[in-house]
Amino acid sequence: MRGVKSLNFYENSEQAALLAAAFILGFFAGLLFDIYRRIRNLIAPGPILTALGDLAFWGIMSVVTFYSLFRLNSGEVRGYLFIGFAIGLLFYMSYISRYVIAVFVLFDVYVRKNFKRVAYSLGRLKKLAIFTLPVRICADARRIFFKIRRKK
């Protein structure tokens, strides 16, 4: 058995775990990008600030990715880790992103609808006599005091 090279299953399983970690990092980078896009769409910053925001987001994601890979792999950056990251990001953007965006849109519709309900209820609440009576009493008192001062 001198000529047969033995397989080190521990080393291969460690490499597979690193590849899975890179895939998960890519997946979460896509999720964070969808969250960032939703916030950016709510703010509507304009084309220049959008470009700067995108650049800042991907710069931060690059630092987080390199730091995570450094912590996981003791500073050894290998090509398959970038491939795993890209596959995770591509998987998320191709298959999961549309559902996350749909959830964001449904949440937005739900919040807006309930905000309108609350605003409508508060508007009706302001018209109740218990709230309008003190305002009317104050207005009448002001008018009476104004007439009294005017006669003097």
Order of alpha helices (4+ residues) and beta strands (2+ residues): alpha-alpha-alpha-alpha-alpha
